[in-house]
Amino acid sequence: MTGALTWARLSYRQQKWELLLVVIGVVGLTAGMVWFATTLTALREASPECLAGLSPGFASPAEEGPPAACQAFLTEYYGLENWASNLTTLAWVAPFGMGVVLGAPLVAREIDGGTAQLAWSLSRSRVGWLLRRIAFVTLLGLGLLAIIAVGSELLTAAIFPDRTLGEDFVWFGRRGVPIVARGVGAILLGVLVGAVIGRVLPAVLVSILVIGLAFTGMSLALDQVNRAEATLRPMYAGPGVPQQFDVAGMQVDFGIERTDGQFMTYTEAFERGLNPNFTDENGQVFESEEDLRSGDPIGRDAMLVIPGEKYPLLVLRDSAVAVAVGLLALALSAAVVVRRRPA
Amino acid sequence: MTVADPILETRELAKRYRRGVWALQGIDLEIPSGGITALVGPNAAGKSTLIKTWVGFERPTRGSVRVAGIDPWKDRSAALAHLGYVPQSPALYDGLSVEDHLDLARQLRPSFDRDYARSRLAQLDIPADRGARDLSGGQQAQVALAIALGTRAPILLLDEPLASLDPLARREFLHVLTDAVRSDGATALLSSHIVTDVEQACDRLVVLGVGKVLLHDTVADAMSAHSISSSEHPGAVASFGAPDGSRIWLVRGTGERPATLDEVVLGYLASGRSTATPAAAA
């Protein structure tokens, strides 16, 4: 235990300024989220009549709309909600920022400053050194991300008090576990870039690119995988009755449900030589006015939706992939550190 | 030159860098146990590369290296257990104090003798609580040496630690090194391009030039076996320019006057077609 504390102290001193910068940023962001959460909750409780009839998180009025006297209240409320939403965007960016600010310089500074020569000549195992070198900073970074993740959940719960957030895709990736899991991936990717490049500033700049590309690729790949979880919903529940919007679900795509039950997007329809330009009040799609008149549709307007109940599964999948990317980056970092020159 | 039981060894060691430059070309070297060996040569002679192959920082392109009989590329952990290393420039952590460095060394190598290193530094009046960035160059070099000595390793590899030190700091550094080596019975290999500084401290001499070993002998034998001639001599090792502009010949055997160690080194560097001049080598 004493050894771990000594190592934590030494690790902190080696990266004091980055850590202080990150801690200040996290404290500021979390404090902001908590403030917005309590302020929005207090406003809502003070004037519940103004928000009655409005969908939480949406300014679109229901049948009657809010009383006219609520206009000032609603302006303030939705203004604050907009700012709060920006904070969750910062929560989404935070893991990637940690990778750049904390991960990339970790090994790069040791090589750049020549201290790797001292460390690697003293340590019997470079892999052991690497694991210890990144342990404190990574754990601290993940702890800070966990604080952001909780703050973001609190803020989301304050804005959407009537929704079950454990089964709701609202602000997916901007709250909860994925923030921490992506932090694992981003920090360890940053470490890998730093170990390969061995110079602090270039490593920081390149890590922005590498982390950005890696997570964009990961996101695109997951979109394809997650598509299998989606269910097909017609746009109309009945003649002239639009389908109720599934606010908890994740809208994946819009297109046409063919008469044989297959789904195709409008782009795919045009690519197949179809001409889906005519629709009736039931959302049925026709190729021509003649087909419309004769009631011979090619399908009906539909959307692919991942229902809210799948939220835990997608969170788990997203997080597992992010952690796996991180572990792969760690393994590659170890291979690089074992083979490379220390300066 | 072969020795009975070398503690540091290379066989046909060659190292080529990516850009195609050969830093070492077929080095056969055996360093015996005990004492201080000076590894002398001009810049780019391959001194650092040679030391780094023993530490396991450079992989040989060809040939092999051994540390106490162990190949550092096959068993790095075992090889490092025998080594204490002082890098070319004191590689200390800016954010850490002297005491922190000793703690770090202890963390990285559990056998590190912190008290021994601490007492060495205390003898030099280097404050343990002072930040590394606030130390002078000489003090930083002493901290790096104290860390290497604190490993209690039987072999110390010192990669030009004197290069950036003033004469007083160099002398102090060498004093600490010789004292530690003699009291602990360790073996030290000290690379330098400053011949006069190592003359008093070192027992053996290896002259390295253009990636080859040009001379390997004890300091005493190297000096007694050579002399200087002011005219061309059939047994001359090489000729080179004297400080007064005249040309002199290093002779293996009897000449007009005894050779200094500086002249022995210069003569062998000249024989290795080195471009070294007296000014550069001094």
Contacts between the chains, C-beta under 8 A, distances in Angstrom:
chain1	res1	chain2	res2	distance
A	3	B	107	6.5
A	6	B	103	5.5
A	6	B	107	6.2
A	7	B	107	5.6
A	9	B	100	8.0
A	10	B	96	6.7
A	10	B	100	5.9
A	10	B	103	6.3
A	10	B	104	5.4
A	10	B	107	7.0
A	13	B	93	7.7
A	13	B	95	4.5
A	13	B	96	5.6
A	13	B	100	6.4
A	14	B	93	5.7
A	14	B	95	5.3
A	14	B	96	6.8
A	15	B	95	7.8
A	16	B	95	5.8
A	113	B	91	7.0
A	113	B	93	7.6
A	113	B	94	7.4
A	114	B	87	6.3
A	114	B	89	6.1
A	114	B	91	3.8
A	115	B	91	4.9
A	115	B	92	7.0
A	115	B	93	5.4
A	116	B	91	7.7
A	117	B	57	7.2
A	117	B	85	7.3
A	117	B	87	4.2
A	117	B	91	4.9
A	118	B	85	7.9
A	118	B	87	6.5
A	118	B	91	4.7
A	118	B	92	7.3
A	118	B	144	7.3
A	118	B	147	7.0
A	119	B	104	7.7
A	119	B	108	6.2
A	120	B	57	7.3
A	121	B	55	5.7
A	121	B	57	8.0
A	121	B	80	6.6
A	121	B	83	6.7
A	121	B	84	7.8
A	121	B	85	3.8
A	121	B	87	7.7
A	122	B	80	7.9
A	122	B	104	7.9
A	122	B	105	5.5
A	122	B	108	4.0
A	122	B	109	4.8
A	122	B	112	7.3
A	122	B	147	7.4
A	122	B	151	7.0
A	123	B	80	7.8
A	123	B	108	4.3
A	123	B	109	6.8
A	124	B	76	7.6
A	124	B	77	4.2
A	124	B	80	5.6
A	124	B	81	6.6
A	124	B	109	7.1
A	125	B	76	8.0
A	125	B	77	6.1
A	126	B	76	7.8
A	129	B	108	6.7
A	132	B	107	7.6
A	341	B	52	7.8
A	341	B	57	5.8
A	341	B	58	6.8
A	342	B	57	5.6
A	343	B	87	7.8
A	343	B	91	7.8
